[in-house]
Amino acid sequence: MVRPRIGRRSLSAPAILVILSMLCVTGCGGGQKDDTLTVFAAASLSESFSAIGKLFEQGHPAMKIRFSFGGSATLARQIKQGAPADVFAAANMETMRQSEAPTFRIFARNRLEIAVPKGNPAHVAGVSDLARPGVKVALCAPQVPCGAAAATALAAAGVTVEPVTQEQDVKAALTKVRLGEVDAGLVYRTDVRSAGGEVEGIEFAEADKAINDYPIAVVPGTRRQVAAKEFIDIVLSDQGRRVLSDAGFTLV
Amino acid sequence: MIKSDRRLGQGLPWGLAVPAAAGMLFLVLPLAGLLARAPWPALPARLAEPRVLEALRLSLVTATAATALCLVLGVPLAWLLARAEFPGRGLVRALVTVPLVLPPVVGGVALLLVFGRGGLIGRWFGDVLSLPFTTAGVVVAEAFVAMPFLVISVEGTLRAADLRYEEAAATLGASRWTVFRRVTLPLVGPGIVAGAVLCWARALGEFGATITFAGNFPGTTQTMPLAVYLALETDPEAAIVLSLVLLAVCVAVLATLRDRWIKA
């Protein structure tokens, strides 16, 4: 049998790979520069914050803004683990507390609506219809903010709903309604707006009992304090408020 | 056999040994992280929680059912790809691997667009058999994601198998079906088992397609990965416990199977 030759030459390839990957650990990671402001924001803020980010960049031509949109709890956890965020905007107070930001401002509120597929196939007219047998309902899981809000609102209405699914976030619940897989779902008013004409929203009085406050804060320890405060100022400005209001948020 | 093993061990070049060790560390360290953060004193009480057992039972049942479904459909498919000559075989093989590259969440949406209430097929028999939000839906989602692992593994074994046994059987008058059943299957048995194990492990860990297609409800569609994900939102400690349970069960099953089947 011919033994494969294992000489110095054939060792160089893995060695180069190791060196390259080490370079990458220091060189390719993060790449955060001082002219980039990083904003972690709740998924429900995707559309409005992207628009507000454009306003910020217009006023700060030397700066770039980048967003990480996701579930508030996930973002809070990432911030606690040292993710390079400068601003954190959460969809509820609990997750803001988890991020350990010392001060924050509430800049918007969101309320639940019943979302039904276009044409409302199951003829859902109010919150009591969600308990009707044969009506398939998607709620958020009780562990995520929209699920907690749904539980509060349904309890206030005195309605017991047996959902077919407890979705992992509000956008997933909206998707089920959009595709017509369920007859109704409890989502935020902003989600109904963002779905355009694909879903119809039905307001209900008990949603008052489960209003979500959206807090925003400068992440403790950031080196871009000034820019972070300026971004928050734009969110709180008249222009910012108009964007939020157009997206379906209630202003504070 | 033993002799050659020993020789290989002695002559292991450091150019291989170093990256191999680094690779192993890379795979094992996150596991060590989980073990380090596990709430050991609270573990027994957590394990006895009904929702943990419920999710575990559901995971094992659905992953096993999905593997069975993959075997029934996947082994013939692998045979077709390895043995049959037909135009467009390369394309079919590429299509089979689509679920490997498709983000599982997209796979879940795609399944909804086919089997959902308004889907291509679902709209016709959706009233009789509705898959979304059912345990059967979990099996379908897991099978969709896991089947390529089985097909690719079995196809590889079939290609490597010595064709002369099958040819000999055919010359002796066996029909193609008999050859497949009595010669091919036993010949590639270990490959099928290995593929099935891989398929089962993938199904057990499936998250994206399951939560998108089958939804999430404790007892009917909430498998362990879904329970882990949601526990992470509010109770990271519970998520670690659930992950450890899933890992322990998976490692135990795979180690047992490996000893019993794959060595042989």
Boltz contact constraints between the chains, C-beta under 6 A:
constraints:
  - contact:
      token1: [A, 6]
      token2: [B, 13]
      max_distance: 6.0
  - contact:
      token1: [A, 11]
      token2: [B, 15]
      max_distance: 6.0
  - contact:
      token1: [A, 14]
      token2: [B, 15]
      max_distance: 6.0
  - contact:
      token1: [A, 14]
      token2: [B, 19]
      max_distance: 6.0
  - contact:
      token1: [A, 73]
      token2: [B, 233]
      max_distance: 6.0
  - contact:
      token1: [A, 141]
      token2: [B, 230]
      max_distance: 6.0
  - contact:
      token1: [A, 143]
      token2: [B, 230]
      max_distance: 6.0
  - contact:
      token1: [A, 143]
      token2: [B, 233]
      max_distance: 6.0
  - contact:
      token1: [A, 143]
      token2: [B, 234]
      max_distance: 6.0
  - contact:
      token1: [A, 144]
      token2: [B, 233]
      max_distance: 6.0
  - contact:
      token1: [A, 164]
      token2: [B, 133]
      max_distance: 6.0
  - contact:
      token1: [A, 165]
      token2: [B, 133]
      max_distance: 6.0
  - contact:
      token1: [A, 165]
      token2: [B, 215]
      max_distance: 6.0
  - contact:
      token1: [A, 165]
      token2: [B, 216]
      max_distance: 6.0
  - contact:
      token1: [A, 165]
      token2: [B, 217]
      max_distance: 6.0
  - contact:
      token1: [A, 166]
      token2: [B, 216]
      max_distance: 6.0
  - contact:
      token1: [A, 166]
      token2: [B, 217]
      max_distance: 6.0
  - contact:
      token1: [A, 168]
      token2: [B, 211]
      max_distance: 6.0
  - contact:
      token1: [A, 179]
      token2: [B, 112]
      max_distance: 6.0
  - contact:
      token1: [A, 179]
      token2: [B, 116]
      max_distance: 6.0
  - contact:
      token1: [A, 180]
      token2: [B, 117]
      max_distance: 6.0
  - contact:
      token1: [A, 180]
      token2: [B, 118]
      max_distance: 6.0
  - contact:
      token1: [A, 181]
      token2: [B, 116]
      max_distance: 6.0
  - contact:
      token1: [A, 181]
      token2: [B, 117]
      max_distance: 6.0
  - contact:
      token1: [A, 181]
      token2: [B, 132]
      max_distance: 6.0
